[in-house]
């Protein structure tokens, strides 16, 4: 998806080189800035987990400076998410106003979002969110989920403007996270 008048492009990574650049952006933001050591490979300076070895699709944001942002889309029908047992699927059905339990094969996860500090005001998340939503629609996904740090107020406000809502909270690695959802209608 082209960002239009902006000087960046958001698209799915196509090569291993692009994926490695995305893992380096994750490392710079999640490990170096935010202190998240889970899944960090300090020798290679990448952050990569088991979902990256499967059918998940890595999204990249690219400028003339190179790859400056990333996130990922994973479909639950392809296998459990990282920390799948912490998701409150029972609360998701109620929040989504469904009378039936959520059919997990119709759920996708948007996660591992990271944008290098100098590029955070370009609107990369807005274009990425649109790509994720369109990808969900094309793949017959009924509900998108994600996990957001509630202390990131700007990100929380953005997610709310895009139609995301909190359905639960959980503790992961000693930190509280909000579980959010959106219907990709």
N, C-alpha and C positions, 0 to 999 in steps of 0.2 A: 504494500500500500504506500503510495507516494504521499508525502506530507504536504504537497501543494506548494505554497509559496515559501515554505521553510527550507532551510539549507540542510535537511536531513531526510533520510529514507528509512522507513521501518518495514522489515520483511523477515521472512523465515531464513535462518542460516541454511546455506546449501552445501558448504564444505566443512571438513574437519578443521581447517584453519580458522574459519569463521566461528565455529563452535568454541574452539580454544580461546579465541579473542574474547568471546562472551564470558567464558569461565574466568578469564583474567579480570574483566570488568566486575563480575560478581565478587571476586576476591578483594579487589581494591575497595569496593563499597562495603560489602558485608563483613569481611574479616578485618581489613585495615582501619576503616572508619568506624564501624559499629561493634567490632570486637567479637563477632560470631566465629568461633573456632570449629564448629561442627562441619565436617566434610572438607575442611581446608587442607590443601596440599601445599605446605609452605615452600618446599623445594621447587615445585613447578609454578608457584604463585597463582594457583587456580582454585576455584571452589566448584566442586562437581560432586553429585550424589548419584545414587543408583537409578533414579528416574532418567538421568541423562544417558544411561547405557541402554535404555529401552526405546519405546516408540514416541517418547515425548518430543515435542517440536520446540526448538530454541528460536526465540525471536531476537533480532538484532536491530539496533538503531545506529545508522552509519552517517557520518559527516565526512567532510574532506580531511578531517583529522584521523579518520578510521572508525572503528566500532567503539561507541561511547555509551551504549545502553543495551540492556538485555532483559528478557523475561522468558517465561516458558509456559507452554500449554500441554497438559497431560489429560488423557481421557481415562476415566475410571474403568471403562470396559476393557482396557488393556492391562489392568492390574491395579493393585492397591497403591494409594499415594504414600509418600513418606509420612510417618506418624498417623496412618489411616485410622488407627484405633482411637485417636484423640478427637476425631471429627464427631460432632453431635448430630448424626443423621436423623435422630428422632426429633430434635428441635428444628431441623431444616424443613421437614415436612410441614410442621405447624406454621413456621414463619412464611413459607411459600403458599400458605392457604390450601394445601393439598389434604384431601381426606384420606389418601392412601400413603403408605411409606414411600419415601423417595426411591425410585428405581435407579440404582447406582450406575447402571450401564448408560444412563442419560445425563451423567454428571461429568463436568470437566473442571480441571484445576488450573487457575492462572497464578503462577508464583515465580519466585526468584527474580523479582524486579529489581533492577539496579541501573542507575544512571550516574556517570561520573559528575562530580560537583560542578565543574565549569559549564556543563551542558544541561543543567536541571531546569532552566527557565525557557527552554525552546519549545515546550509542548510535546515532548516525546511520549509521555504517559498517555496523553489524550489520543494520539494517533495509534499507539500500541493497543489501548483499550478498544478502539474501534476495530482493529484487526482481529483481536481475540474474540470479540462479539460476533463478527462476521464469520470467523472460522467455526465458532460454536454452532451458528445457524446452519452453515453448509454441512456440518457433521451430525445434524439432528440431535444436538445437545439441548436438553430442557433446562438445565440449571448449571450455571458457572459458580464455582466456589473459590475462595482465596483466604489467606490468613494475613492480617494486617496488624502492625504494631500500633496500639491505640495512642501511643505518645506522638506518633507522626500525624499531627493535627491537619496539616495541609493535605497530606495524602488521604486521610479519612474524609475530609471535606470534598476532595475531588471525587473519590469513590461514590459518595452520596449523590453528588451532582450527576454522576453517570448512571444512577439507578441501583447501586449496590446497597445492601442493608445488612446490619449485624444480626446474626441469628444465635450466636453463642460466644463464649470465651473459653479459653483453655490455657493451661500452663505448658509451655514447651521449653525445655532446657532452662528451667528456673525463671522464665519470663512470661508475662501474660500477653496473649495474642487474641485479637478479635477474629472470629470466623465470620466471613461475609459471603453473600450470595447475590446473584442477579439472574433473571430470566433473559436470555438473549433474543427477546421478541423484536 
